[in-house]
Amino acid sequence: MLWFTNEGITLQINKIDLYDKPANGRMTLRSAGRLNVNLGVPCYSYMHLADFEARLSLQNADLKIKSSTPFADTEITSWVDANSNVWVIDCQADYKKTLPSGAVNRISLERWGSCDFGGWYGSRDRDVANGLGTAKVNRQENDIILEEKFEGGLHFTIACRVLETPTEILRVSDRESSMITPLSSKQKYKILISVVSSNDSDNPTQEAISLLDKAEVKTFTALRKRTSQLVDSLLVEVIRSSGRQLSGEYLLYSSLSYGKFFTGENIRYHLMAGYGLLIMIIVSGLHPITGIPKNLIGGLLFRMIVIYYDLILKLMSI
């Protein structure tokens, strides 16, 4: 469950098996905790919104939120990895000239108990002390760990990790810890959340951290794959937009840089490259020292600069 605050979002973290079975009381399904993401500016304040969009896709099982204010343009995407049961929140904020230094972001994990609204919200437990629990937060390396044990014996762990930006972990209280990002005019990071109960593992904390480790590897593997695809598509794009036939410089560059040729539908480019290289050798001859066609040397250096420049611009936009 997710809702908006003036400066960010709050996510209610739940798990279907978190039943509290107290000795003197009825069995109750409790919530696990809450995650607060503060983007440092009134990005969802009605008084400042120039544009806002929130879309829940049942087909893709994800949530996408965009907002625009005089202070920043923000974008948040959230989904659960069904294979690992890890909740992923992808956050980005681009701060504007009205806030030249940008802002710090604060990601907080907390648990202040869980109230009981029985009978499908037809009643509630008037003893507000019931369901408070004994939650404790601590830090393990770069993760926030929240551990809770119910009176009935079930215990569980929430683990929280932030990727793609450095963070400073601040312990706010026994029940809350925060991760704070550096002050920046552009924020971009991923939050990973896992919840493991004693029904899942004899050591919920260890298993929760293990889930984050696996999700992090999967995240970077996907990023590497996307980057590789981007490089290949970029080379093809440069080739197609060059306004002339493919010359041997592309064949040489792609072979030296990637140790492989274009594959699949792009194989025709290699045939063109071989043909172009042969023509250049016949027309211009070979360089006496390098043995490379004379016209190829300057063109190759120029094309390498262009490709790297375009590649850097593309990667900066990931």
N, C-alpha and C positions, 0 to 999 in steps of 0.2 A: 504494500500500500504506500502511496506517495502523495504528498501534498506540498503546496508552495508556501514559502515565507517571503517577506519583502526582499531578502538578500540571498535566497537560495531555495533549497528543497529539503524536506524531511522524509525519510523512508522508514516505515515500520517494518521490522524484520520479523518474520514468522516462520514457524516450522510445524508441520501437521502433527508431530508426535510429542509435543512439549506439554504433556498432561501432568498437572500437579495433583497428587493424591494425599492430602493431609489426613492425619489421624482423626481429627474432629472436623469434618467438613466434606463437602462433595468434591468429586473429581472435576477439575477445571482445566481447560486448555488455556495456557498462558502464552503471551507474546515473548519473543526472544530479546528484543531491544530496539534501539532507534539509531539511525545514522543521520546526522545533520551535515549538509554541504552548504557552506557560506561562501559566496563568490565575492564578498567585500563591497558590493554596491547594491543599491535598490533595483535589482534587475527585474523583479516581478511586482514592483509597486505600481498600483493603478495610476498614480499621479505622474509616473515617469515613463510608462510604456508607450513607445511609438509603434511597436509591432510585437505580436505574440502568436505563437503557434504551438500546440501540443497535440500530438497524434499517437494513438495507441493502435498498433497493427496486430490484429489477431493472426493474420497469415504469417507474419514474420516473428511474432511473439516478442516485440520490442516496443519501446516508448521513445519518442523523439520530441524534444522541447527546444524551441528557439525563442529568443526575445531580443528586442532592440530598445535601448534607452539612450539618452544623451551621454551616458557614462560608458556603456559597453554593449557589444553584441555577444550574446551567449548561446551556447548550444550544448545540450545534454542528451545523451543516448543511453538507454538502460535496457538490459536483457539478462536472462539467466541461461547459463550454459547447461543445457539439459544433460550432457554427458558427465559433467563433473559436479553439478549442483552448486556452482559458484555464481554469485550475482556480480555482474559487471556494470559499472557506471562510468561512462566516458564523458569527461567534462572539458569544455573549452570556453575561454572568455578572452575577447579582444577588447582592450580598453581604449577609449577614444581620447581626443585632445583635451577634453574637459578634465581628464584624469591622467596627465602625462606620465606619472610614475607608476600607474597601474594600481594594483592592490594585491594584498596577500589573500590566499584562500585558506579556509579552515574546515577540516573534515573531522567530525566528532562522533565517537561511538559511546553510547550511554545506555543504562538501564535503571529506571526508577520504579520498578515493579510493574505489575499487570493487574488491572482491575477486572472484576468478574461481573459481566452483564448476562445473567442466566435467562433461560426461557426466551431465547431469541430477542434479547434486549427488553424483555417484559419486566425484568426486575434487576436489582443490583445489590451487591453486598454493601451495607451501610458502614461496615467497619473498614475504614480506609487503610488501616494497618495491614489487613489481609492482602497477600499477594505481593508485598514489597520485595520479598526475597532477600538474598544476602550477596548480591552481585559484587564482584571485585574486578577491577581492570589492572592490567600490568602490561609491560612491554617485553617482547622477545625480538631482539635485533631491530628490524624496521617495521614490525607488526604491532598493532594494538590487539591485545587478547582480553576478552571479557568472559569470565567464568561464573556460572550460576549453579546452585544445587537446591532442588526443591525439597520440601519436608518429606514428600513421599519417596525420596531416594533418587529420582532421576536428576542427572546433571548434564549440562551442555556447555559448549564453548562457541563464541563468535570470534572469528579472526578477521582482521581488516588490514589491507595492504594498499599502498598507493604506488603506482608505477609511472615512469617517464618524467618524474620531477623529484628533486630532493625535498625532504620534509624534516621538520623538527617536531618531535613528539613531546607534548606537554600534558602532564597528569593534572587534570582539573580537580578531581576528587577521587574517592575510592570507587565511585560508580561511573566516572566519565574521564576519557582521555581524548586529546585532540592532536591531529597532525596539521602543521602549519607550513604552507609553501612560502618560498621567498617572494619578496615584493617584485612584481614584474608587470610590464605592460601587456603581456600575453601569457595566459595560463592554459596549459594543456596536459591532462593526466588521466589515468584510469584508476578507478577504485575497485578492488576485488574484495568480496565478502563471502565467507563460508560459515556455515552453522552445522555443528556435529553434536549429536546427543549420545548418551550412554547406551541408547538402543542401537546405535550405529557402530560404536567402537568402545573398547575398554579404556581407551585413552583419547577422549574427544579433542583435547587441545592439540595433541600430536597429529591427529588425523585432519583437523581443521587447517593446520599449517601446511600439511602435505597436499591438501586440495589446492591451496593457494600456489604452492610451488609448481604443481602440474599445470594450473591455469596460466601462470606466468610464462612457462615454457611454451605453451600452446599459443599464447598471445604473441610472443616474439617470433615464433615459427611462422605464424600467419603474416606478421609484418615483413619478415624476410621474403616470404613467398610473394607478397604483394609488391615489394620493392623490386624483386627479380622480374616480375611481370611488367612492372612499370619501366624498367630499363629496356627490356625487349621491345615493348610497344613504343618507347621513345626513339629507339634506334630506327624502327620501321617508319615512324612518323618523320624523322629527319630525312630518311632516304626518300620517302614519297614526296616531301616538300622541297627537295633540292632542285627540281626543275630540269634534271638531266638524268641520264642513265647511271646506274650504280657503277662506280669505278672500283679499282682494286683496293683503294684505301679502306673501304668499309669492310671488305673481306679480311684484310690484314688486321685492322683494329679489333673487330669482333673476335677474331681467332686468338689474338694475343691477350685480350682483356678477359675473355670469358672461357677460353679453352674449348669452345664448342661453336658450331655453326648454327644459323637459323634452322628451325625445323618446321615440319608440317607445311602449311600453306606458303610459308616464306622461303621455301627451298629454291624457288625460281630466282630469288635475289642472288644466290650463290652462282647460278649459271650465268647471270648477267655480270656478276663481279668477275668471274673467271674470263669471260669474253672481254670485258673492259680492261682487265689487267693485260691480256695478250695484246690488245690494240695499242696500249700505252707503251709496251715494250718495243713493238715494231716501229711506232711513230717517233718516240722520244729517245729510245735507247736506254741503257742502264748507266747508273752512276758509277764512276770508276772505282770508288772506295766501298760504298755500301752494297752495290749490286742491285739497288732498288731503282725502278724507273724514275728518271729525273723529275718529271712533273708530279710524281706521287708524293715526294718527301714534303714539300711545302703544303700540298693539299691535305696530307695526312695530319700534320701538326695543327693546321687550321680546323679541320673537322673534329679532332680530339678536343680542342678548346671549346668549340660550339657544343659538342655532345655533353661534356662535363658541366658547362654552364647551364644548359637546359635541364640536365639531370638534377643539379643542385636546387634549381627553382622548383622542380616538381617535388622533390623530397621535402622541401620546406613547407609544402602545402599539404603533406600527408596528415 
